[in-house]
Amino acid sequence: MKNRLKQLILPLLALGVLGAEPWFHPGSHSPTAYPDKLKLVADTRAQVALKQRQEVFNSLYQLAPRLSYQDKCRLVKLIYRESQEQGFDPRLIVALIKTESEFKNEACSTAGARGLMQLRLPTAQEVAREMGFKLNGIASLHEPRLNIKMGAYYLAKMFRRFENMELALTAYNMGPTAVGRLILTQANIPQKYSRRVLKNYRQARQSVKKVL
């Protein structure tokens, strides 16, 4: 099992998908490097993290077959990190990117939404202020790291506001003010967009296993 785990982890380290985790030292074979209980916890955390990254990679094979292997590995790192930060299943972010841009970083909608998670500049500026950094204009929206960071944060913000994932996804798409108005007037809330994302999410979760 340990040899199998190392076979999976070492390529990820080489590609930069895994960081230099403090509990994983590929050059160390000393059984006394850590107290036994801490090492057990560390090994478990490493295996769970690896499994989750593998699931993200599998979902990208399912939903983004045209992406190169290198691009998939880069996205695994970004999506996993920001999903962990916001408390999402990373495959939900994969599904959202699939719905928004088909994984085309250069994508730009008629409404001016840009990048992988299709953020408009005013929304991105608001998010950046809340997160404590500045944007370099429109160019920042086509930087995958920033786009995914802001998109995941914005979805989490919508979920905190509406406390319902379908409503949060709808608000992500059409804006929280519009969704709030529909709720207030007891009007029908469009479900087409949220259903598309959740359909892609189900696909992502059912993805065929691939080896990194």
N, C-alpha and C positions, 0 to 999 in steps of 0.2 A: 504493500500500500504506500509506504514511504517513498519507494523508488518511483512509483507511478505518479505520486504527488509532485516529486521533483521534476519528472519529465514534463508535467503540465506547467509548472511554475517557471522553470528556467527560461523557456521561450518567451513567456510574458515579461519577465524581467528584461530580457534582451531587447524586446520591442518597446519597453517603457510603459507597458500596460499596468504592471504592478510597480508600486513604489518600493523603495528599500525599507520594507516593513521591519520594525525592530525585533520581531520574533522570528524572522526568517533570514538566516545567514547561510547561503549555499555553500560557503567554504568551511563551515563549522560542523564537526561531527561529534563534538564533546557532549556526552549525556549529562554532564554536570554544569553546562553553560547556564542553566536557569534552575531554580527550585522546581521540583517535580510538578507541583500543582500549577504553578504559573506557566510551565511549559505545556501542560495539557490544555489549559485555557488558550494559550497562544496558538498551539497547533489547531485547535478547533476553530478559532477565529480565522486563521489562514485558510482552512479548508472551506469554511462558509463563504469567505470573500471570494475565493477562487471559483466556487460553484456559482455564485451570483454573477461574476464577470463572464463565466462561460455561458450562462443563460442570456446575457446581453448579446454576446457574440453570436449565439445561435439565432436569436431573434433578428439580428441584422442579416444573417444569411437568408432568413425567410422573407423579410420585408424589403431588403435592399440588396438584391442579388448582383446588381451591376457595380456596386462599390468594390474597389480593389481591396485585397487582403490588408494592405497597410492602412487604408482609410478606415476599414472596420476596426482595426486595432486601436487607432487614434480615438475613434468615437466611443469605443468601449470604455476607455479611460475617462473621457469627459462626461459621458452620460452616467457612468457608475458614481463618479465623485459627486456630481451635483444632485443626483437622486438621493444619495445617502445624506447629503446636507439638508435636503428638504423633506426627507422621510417618505419618498415615493418608491414603489417598485420601479427599477430602471426601465423595465419593458414598457411601462406606461409612457415614459418619455420617448422611447423608440417609436411607439405607436403615434404619438403626437407629432413627432418630426415627419414620420411617413405621411400623415394626413396633411400637414401644413406645406411641406416643400418637396416631398419625395426624395429627401436627402440631398437636395441641390442647394449648395451653399450660396450660389449666385442668384437664387430665386428672389423675385420682386413682384408683389401683387399690384393690381391696379389701384389699391388703396394705399400703397406705399409701404406695406409690410415687407420686411426683408430677412434674408438669412434662413438658417435651418428651421428655426421655430417661429419665423414670420412675425417679427416684432416691428411695430411702427416706431419712428424716432421719438415722438412725445412720450409714448409708453416706456420705451427704453431709458429715456432721460429720467423719468420719474423713478423707475426701478433702480437706476444707477445711484441716484441721490439717496434713496433709502438704504442701499447696500454700502454706500460710502466710497464710491469711486466716480471718476469722470469719464465721459465718452469722448472719443475722437470723431464726432460727427457720424455720418451715415456709414463710413468705412467700418466702424466698430460693430455694426450689425452683421457684417459678413465675416467676422472673426468667430469661428466656431466655439472657441472656449468661452468668450463673453456672451455670445448668443444663447448658448445652452444654459449658462449660469443664470442669465436674466430670465430666460423663458421658464426654467424650473422654479425660480423664485416667484415669478408672476402667477404661475399656476397654483403654487402653494398659497399665495395671497388670496386668490379667488376662492380656493377651497376653505380657507379660514373664514372668509366673509359669508359664503353661502352654505357651508357645512354639508355639501352634497356634491359628489364628483360630477354628475351630469350637468348640474347648474354651473359648477366651476368651469367645466370645459366650454359650455355655451358662453359664459362670461369672458373666457379667454378669447373666444372667437369674435363676439359681437360687442364686448365691453360690459363692465359691471353696471354702468348706469342704465343701459338699455334693459338688461336682465332685471335689475331692481324695479324698473318702471313696470315691466310685464307682471312681475310678482305682485306689485302694489295694486294694479288694476285687475288682477286675477285673469289676465289674458293668457292665451295659449303660448307656451314657450317652445320655440323651435327645437326639435330634437335631431334633425338630420346630421348636424355636425358632430354632436356628442356620440351619436350611434356609430358614425364612421370611425371615430377614434377608438371607441370601445370594441368595435369589430376588429380593428387592427391590433388592439391589445390582446384579444383572445387568440388571434393568429400568432402573435409574438410569443404567447405562453405555450402554444402548442407546437412550437418550432422543432424541427428535426434536429437531433443532436449532431453537432459538428465539433471537430477537434481543432483547437487553436494551433 
